[in-house]
């Protein structure tokens, strides 16, 4: 039963954060496999981390949202030539 609740929590947390109009991620913890779970406040992050003790790999920490986000469907910008 607990794995189902933990899985549902992960899915809901990701759906809320990636929805339209989200302000960005402020408090995150690593969950392994180079992914993070994030919440708007430290208290919410710690609560989510407590619900996911099996997958939590770090403490909650503040992260800055990226200055500019690129859509996954946009082509990547061409690389800049290196100076020699």
C-alpha positions, 0 to 999 in steps of 0.5 A, a space after each residue: 500500500 505504501 508504494 502506491 501512495 508514494 508513487 501517487 505522491 510523486 506523480 501528483 507533485 510532478 503534475 502540479 509543478 509542470 502545469 501552466 502558470 507555475 512560478 518555478 521550483 524553489 525547494 528541491 531534493 534529489 530522488 536519484 536517477 538525476 531527478 528531483 522533486 520540488 515544492 514552492 516552500 521549504 516546509 512543503 518540500 520537507 513534507 514531501 520528502 518525509 512521504 518519500 523516504 525510500 527515494 529521497 537521496 538528499 535534504 531539501 535545498 533552495 534552487 533558482 529557476 532557470 533564467 530561460 527555459 527551452 521547450 522540449 520541442 524547440 530545436 537546440 541553439 547552434 553551438 558557438 564556435 570556440 576561440 583558438 
